[in-house]
Amino acid sequence: MQLKREEGGVRHRLIAASCALLSASAGRAEEAPNTGIERALSDWSLESALAYYHEDGRVQAIEPVVSVSKAYGDGASIGLNLTFDALSGASPNGASPSRTPQTFASPSGKSFTGGKHSYAIAPGDLPEDPHYSDLRAALGADWTLPLERLLTANFGAKFSYEDDFYSGSVNALLARDFNEKNTTVSFGASYEADSLHPIGGTPVPLTNYALFEKTGDQSKDGTGLLLSLTQVMSRNWLSEVNLSVDRFTGYLNDPYKIISVIDAAGDVRGYVYENRPDSRTRRSVYLDNRVAWERSSAGVSLRYMTDDWGIHSETVQLHLQWWTAERDKYVQPTLRWYRQSAADFYTPWLYTAPDLSSASSDSRLAALQALTYGLKYGIKLRDKLGRESSEFNVRIEYYQQTQENGLPGPGALRGLDLYPDLKAILVQIGFRY
């Protein structure tokens, strides 16, 4: 789990890809199919998209992603994927609104006043750092290898780079077919190692924000296990259930989040850096059912997650798909509902002279509920051989998140919008060949 300045819990699921590769691939489909290049590339497939994500008044992102894969006659395959994110905008710093103006410094700032990296927040507004920006590049690879007729192995690796974060991970999975290949049991394991280099240094947890007490770089690592059962229930019905557990240890704080310290009257007296436990274990169960008919299909998935931070979450997702009579176009509406409880150490503010070992005001750890509405439109494209092997699609999603069970503001905080909703829109253009 990566903890960073931005509200990454929403946009980190985006799939995006390069426009240049879109046009290049479309042009390749018009070449003569009997050329040496065409024959060499006939077993390769390309999937790409370009996404634009925009939060109302906060972060915006442009995310290109491209994936290429090659299938072999014996059932083996290899794949590569490249992701690039460019983010900018305003990101909440964790402090609470106030009746008086507030002044903060961006991570690279050296003082609260007079520095080019300081920023002022008007009375009643949610404190957000307007100087937020980040770049991320990630490269992943996977290899599927049939070990015998009913046993398959998959190996994967991924490396990502950001301004202040490096991450590397590996994973392996074994899948065994039973019951005339109508039942598949899979078992997988993963390992991730992260190195964090916060801009301006790593803050000392729960210390006075104004003193800028910093330490050196930090790290964290995690392991995960997955057990999966896939069952063909009937000719048109496929069901899958997954059980997973993962554990991360090390530096799990967000180094850019602070907490307001207030008095009994609700007046802000200062700020401290957050502190989270140095380990987290998550357990989840996931159930997916898909049913297909002649020109339509439907899928519904359920997921329940619990961890030792006190967070419990439920996710329900429904998608439908309708094809035209010629099966060359489709429409796919999607609805996703998500709810979670708050972490045990979540608090929107602290009172003077706090005596806590862990505390965070990060809204991603609060009790919240979210709805996502989406619509995807796809068109099949024919190549020179007449095969409908390519697809162009457009997807639009609207996301709205509401925080629940927020504490009422004492004194001066009463009447302020302490828990503003988060609204976002995603527009994605995709291509597959």
N, C-alpha and C positions, 0 to 999 in steps of 0.2 A: 504494500500500500504506500503510495507516494503522497506525502503531505507537503503542500506548497502554498504560495501566497494566494493563488487564484482560487475561485470556487470551482475546482477541478472535478468535483463529483458529477457534474452535469456533462461537460463537454468532453471528458476523457473517453466517452463511448463513441464519439463521432468517427465515421469512416470517410476518408477523403482520398483524392488522387489527382494526378497531374494533367492539366489541360493539354500540354504539349504531347504527352503520351497518348491522349485520346485521339488527337488528330493524326498522329503518326500511325497508330494502329488501324484507324479507319482507312487510311490511304493504303496500307499494306494489303488489306482485303481485296483491293482492286487489281492487284498484280496477277499475272498469269499463274494459274495453280500448278503448272507443270515445271516451274523453274526450280533450280537446285535450292534456292533460298526458301521457296514455298514448302518444298518437301522437308527441309531441315527444321522448319518451324511448325510443321503440321501437328506435332504432338505437344506443342506449347500452348498455354492459354494465358490470357492477360485479364486482370480485373482491376479497375481503377475508378476513382471518383474524386471530385473536388467539392469540399463542403465549406459553407460560410455559417458561422455560429455567432449569435449576437444576444447578449443579455441586456435587458432594459436598464440603461444607465450604468452598466458595469463593463464586464470583459467582452471583447469580441475576438474571434479567431478565424483564421483561414488555414485549413488543414488538407494538404494533398497527401494521398496514399496510393501506392501502386503495388500490385502483387502479380508475380509471374510463377507459373508452375508447369512441370513437364511430367506426363504420365508415360510409363513404360508398359510393354506388353505383358510382363509377368505380374502386374499389379503394383509395382513400386512407383513412387512418385517423389519429386523434390519440389520445393517451393521457396521463393524469396519474396520478402515484402519490405517496402521502404515507406516510412512515414515522416512528414515534416509538419510542424506546427509553428505558426506565428501568431502570438497573442499580444494584445494591448488593451488599454482601458483603465478602469478603476476597480480596485479590489478592497473589500472591507478589511480593516486592520484588527478587528476584534473589539475595539473600544465602543462604549455606548454613546448614544446621542446625549447632548447636554443643553441646558438653557443658556449657557455662555459659550463664546467662541472657543475652539480648541485648535492647538497647533501641534503638528507631528513632523517627523522626519522620515523620508524614504530610507530603505536599508542602507543606501550608500551615503546618506547624510551624516554630518558630524555634529550638528547642534540643532536645537529647536528653532532658533531665530537667526536670521541673517544668511543662512545657507541656501544655495540654489535648489537643494533637494527637500526643503521644508514645504509643508502645505498646510493651509488653514481650512477649518471646517466651520461653517456657519451654525449658529444656534439652532437646535432641533434636527439637524441633518445627521445621517449615519456616517461616521468617520470612514472614509475610503481613500486609499492611496491612489491619486490620479496618475502617478508616474509608472504604473505597473506595465511591464512588458517582458516577454520571454520568448525564446526560440528553442525548439526541441527537434531533434532528429533521431530516428530509431530504425534499426535494421534487424530483421528477423529471418530465420531460415528454419525449414522443417524437412524431414526425410521420412517417408513411409516405406517400410520394407516387409514383404511377406516372408515369414520364417518357415512356414509350412502351409498346407492347404487351408487350415482353419485358424491359423495363428498369425497375427500381424503386429509389427512393432512400429512405433512412431517416435522420432527424436526431434527435439526443437531447441533453438537457442535464440536469444534476443539481446541486443545491446542498444541502450539509448543514452543520449547526451543532451544536457541542458546547461544553461549558464552556471548553475549552482548545484548540479545533480548528475551523477553518473550511475547507471544501473545495468547489471548483467544478470541474465537468468538462463537456466537450462531446464529441460523437462523430458520425460520419457513416459511412454504409455504402451501397454500390451493389451491387445484385444483378441478374444477367443470366441469363435462361433460355435453354436450348438444347435440342435433341433433343426437340422437341414438348413442352417444359416438363418433361421427365423429368430434366434436368440443370440445376443452378443453381450459378453461380460468383459468389461475393461477395467484395468487398474493402472493408475498413473501417479507419478511423483514429480515434484518440481523443487528447484532451489533458486533463490534470488539473493544477490549481494548488491547493496547500494552504498555509494559514497556521497556524502553531503558536504557542500562547501558554501554555506550561506553568505550572501553578499554582506560585507561589513563585519563578518565574524559571527560565530554562534553565541547567542545571548545566554547568560547564566539564568536558569529557570527561576521564576518568581522573584527576580531582583528588580529594583527600581528602574523603570524604562528611561528615566532622565539621566541615569548614571552611565548608560551604555557599557555595562560590564559584559565583555565578550571573551569567548574561549576559541579554541581551534576547530578544525574540521571534525565531522562526526560520521558514523556509519551505522548501518542496520542490515540484518539479513533475515531471510524467512524460508521456511520449508512448507510444502503442501502435499496432501495426499487426496486422491480421487478414486472412488469406486462407482462404476456406472453399469446399468443394465438397460439394454435396448431390446424391445420385444415387438415383433410383427403380430399384432392382435388379429388382423384380418387383411383381406386383399387391399383395403383402402385405409387402414388404421395402423399407425405406428406410435408406440409409447416408449418413453425413456424416463428413467429415474437416476439421479446422481446424488451421492453422498460425498461431501468434501470437508476437509479440515485444513487449516493453515495456521502457522504460528510465526510471528515476527518479533524479533528482539533487537534492542539497541536504541538509537535515538529516534523516537517516534513523534517528537514535537514538530509543530510548524514554527520555524524560527522567526517568522514575520508576524505572528499573532500576539497581541497584548490584551490585557484585561483592565477595565476601569476600576479604580478603587474609590468608593464613595463613602460619605458619612451618612448618618441617620436621616439627614434632611435631603438626601439625594444629590448633594453637590459633589462634583468630581474633585478628589484630592490628589490624584496621581494615577499612575499606571504601572503594572508589572508584566513581565513576560510570562507566557503560559508554561505549564509543565504537565506532561502526560505520563502515564506509567511506561516503563521501559520494556514492556512485553504486551503482546496482544494475541489471543487465540480465538479464531473464528470457526464456527461449525455451521454448515448449511445443508439443506436438502432441497433438491430441485426436481420438479415433475413437469414433463412436456408431453402433450398429446397432439398428434396431427392427423387430420382426416381429409381425404381427397375424393372428389367426384369427377364427373366427366369434364366440366369446364370451370370448376371452382374448388377451393380448398379452405380449410380453417385450421387454426392452431391456437391452443391455449396453454400457457405455462404458469406454474406456481413456484415460488421460491420463499423459503423461510430461513433466516440467518440469526444466529445469536453469538455473542462473544463475551469475554470476561471483563469488558468495560461496561457492561450493563445495557448494551444496545441490542434490541430485538427488532428485526425488520421483516416485512412481508411485501412480496411483489407479485402482482397479477398482470399478465400481458395477454392480449387477444389480438390476433390478426386474421383477416379474411382476404381472399384473392379471387377475382373473377376474370376469366379470359373471354375474349370475343369469340364468335363462332369460327373464325379462321385461325384462332389461337396464335395470333401475331401481336396482340396487345393485351395488357392486363391492368387492373386497378387493385391496389392493396391498401385498405385502411387499417390502421393500428391504434390500439388503445392500451396504455400502460398506467397502472396505479401502484404507488409505492408509499409505504408508511414505516416509520421507525420511531423507537423510543429514544430518550436522551441518554447519553453516557452518564455514569454515576458521578463524574467529576465536572460535568458541564455546569456552568454558571454564567449568567449574562453580565455579572459584575461581582466585585468583592467589597466587603465592608472594611473599614480602616483596620490595620494591623491584622491581616488574615493569618490563620494558623492552619494551612492545608499543605498536604504533600503533593497533591495533584489538582489542577484547575485549568479549565479552558473555556473561553467564550465563543469558540468557533461555531458558527451556526450549522456547520455540517455535522456536528455532534449533538445538536439539539433534537428534541422531539419534532417531527415534521411529517408532512403529507405532500405528495406530489402527483400530478396527472400529466401525461404526455399524450397528445393527439397527433396522429400522423397520417399522411396519405402518400402513396408511392404509385407512379405511373410508369409502365415499362413498354418498350417496343422491340420486337424481335427484328433483327436485320439479317438479310441473306447475303452470303458471299457468292463468288463467281460460280461455285459448284451447285448453288441452289440450296445450300444447307443453312438452316436458321441457327447458326452457331454464335451469333453476336447479339448483344442486347444493349440498348440505350435506355436509361431510366432517370427519373427526377423524383426526389423525395422532399417533402416539406413536413416539419414537425414543430409543434408548439408545446412548450413546457411551462408549467406553473407550479411553484413550490410555496407552501404556506407553513409557517412555524406554529407549533401547537403548545399549549400548556405553558405559555410564557409567564414569568413572574410579573405581577403588577409593579410599576415603577413607584418607588417611595418618594415622597416630597416633591422636589423639583423635577423629577423625571415623570411625574404623573401627567398623562395627557400627550406625551410624546410617542411617536411611532417607533417603538423600540425593536419591533420584529417585522420589518418590511417584507412583503412577498418578493419572490424572485421569479421573473418571467423571462423566457428566452425563446428564440426562434432559430431553427436550423433549416437551411436550404442546401440540398446536395444534388450534384449531377454525377451520374455514374455510367461507366461503360465496361462491357465484358466481351472478350473475344476468345 
